[in-house]
Amino acid sequence: MSGSSPRHIENLALVGFMGTGKSSVGRVVAQMLHYQFMDTDELLEARAGKSIARIFAEEGEPAFREMERALVSEMTEWKRRVIATGGGLPAGPSNLTSLRTHALLVCLWASPEAIWQRVQNQTHRPLLQDPDPLNQIRTLPEQRAPFYRQADVLINSGIRSVREVAQQVVHQFHLACTPVSRGEGSH
């Protein structure tokens, strides 16, 4: 693979804060594209044999982030996959760089209030164990915004249905994969 070749998009990666719909939208997008759906958090839980919350509690966030980084480096070999990433995965700068080599990066975002409505009754999210989870939902996305903004496409998922967001994601994916040149050839 030559470094001078144009970007070759093999996959689609959904990034964004928890509760923005990455897993729900990702599953629908994967069906629409006939791609395999992968959720990085589910994959890491299966590999560790424990929940993300237990990994955070027993091994700490740095150990979890290293597990994420190792998984991201494996993804460079993946093809035809829709990848729902953990909310903090893009905060590792090398993670975004690696994902960009093979995937269109789509960031889903929503207001803190919309996110809170979606996640307030979920017990599996480590960030909700905070004494003031709504404050976490307001401040962490702002801290991660510089990373989220590096996505190729930003889509507001807070005001649309899962299917509408998925259709918009698929549309953006098709646009990104359309050859720029007017020459003949296959995709």
N, C-alpha and C positions, 0 to 999 in steps of 0.2 A: 504494500500500500504506500503510495507516494505521498509525501507531505504537501505537494503542490496541487494535488487533485482537489476538485470541489468537494464540499461537504457531502457525505453519502449517508442519507437518513434511512436507517433500517428499522428504527423503533420510534415510539412516541412515549415521552416521559411526562407525567403530570406532577408538578410541584406545587407547593402552597402550604398554608398553615392547616393544622388539624381542623376538621369540620367543614372544609370548603368543598368536599365532594369528590376527592381524588379517587377513592375506591369505588364509589357508586357510579360515577361518570366513567371511570376507567373500564369497568366491567361492560358497560353498554357500548363504549367505543370499540373495545376488543371484539364484541359480537358484530358490530357494524363493519369493521375492517377484516374480519375473519383472522384476527391475530390472537395470540395467547396472552391472557391477562396475568400480570405478576404484581403482587403487593409486597414491597420490600419489608414492611413490618411483619407481615404474615410469614414471609420466608425466613426472616431472622429469628422469629419465635420458634418456628419449626426446627431450625438448625440448633438453637440453644436449648430446646426442650423446655422452655419457660416463657412466660409472658414478658412483654416489653417492660411492664411495671416491675416485675421481679428482677429483670436484668438491671434496671436502673437502681433498684433497692439493694441488690446483692453485689453488683459489680461496679455500679456507678455509671454516670453518663459518658465519661471518656471511653470506657470499655465498649459501650454500646456504639458510640460514634466510630470507633475503630472497626467494629464488626460491619457497620454500614459502609465504610470506606473500602473494605475488602470486597464486599458484595458489588459495589459500584465498579470496581476494576474488573470483575468477572463479566459484567454486562457488556463490555466492548465486543464480546463474542456473540451476543444475542442477536437474533434477527426475527422480525415480524412479531414484536411484543409491544404491548401497552403496559407501561410500568407506572404504578402508583407509588410514589416515594413517601417516606416518612416526612413529617412537617419540618424537621430540623436538618434533613439530609443536604439541602442546598447550601446550608451555612458553612459546610466544608468546601472551600473554594476549589479544591482539586476535584471534588465530586461533580460540580457543574462543568468544569473543563472536560472531564472524562465523558459525562453524559452527552455533551454537545458533539462529541466526535461521531456519534452513531444515532442520536435521537433528536427529534424535534422537541424542544422544551416548551410546555404549555403550563403557565401558572394560573391556577384557579384562585380567586380571592373573593372575600365576602366581608361585610361589616362585622365588627365584634359582636353586635347584637344578634345578627343572623347566625354566626358561629355558635354563640352561647345557646340559642334556641335549639340548635342541632345536637349539641354535645352535653348539655347540662345533666342529663340522666345517665350518661355513660360512665362506667366505673373503671374501664380498662385503660384510661389515658393518664399517664403519670402527671402531666401538667395540671390536671384537675384535682390532684391531691393537695394543691396549694391552699392555704387558708382563704385566699381571695382569688379564686379561679378566673372571675370575670376580669380582674385587673391583669392577670397573665395574658388573657385573650386580647386585651387592649395593647399591652406593651410588647410582648414577644413578636407579633407580626411586624411592628415598627422596627424592631431591632434586626429582623431578618429581611426587611424590605429591600435593602441593597442587593441581596442575593436573589430574591424572588424577581426583582425587576430585570435581571439578566436573562430571563426566559425569552424565547423567541416570540411568544404570544401571551398576552394577559387577557383572561376572560373572567368577568364577574359572574360567579355562580350563585350569588346570594339572592338574586331576583328572578331566576329562571328555574324551570324544572330540570331534573337530571337529563331527560331526553333532549330538551332544547340545548343544554350545555354540551351534551355529547355530539349533537348534530353540528354545533359550531366548531367543536374540536376537530371532528372529522373533516369539515370543510377546510379548516386551516391546514390540516395535515396534507390534504390533497393539493392545496395551493403550494405548499412547501416542496412537495415531491414532483411537481410538474416541471419538466425540463425547461430551462430558460431559453435555450437555443431553438432556432426554427428548423434545424436539421431533422432528418428522419431518424428514427431509432425507437427502441422499446424502452420502457421504464425499467 
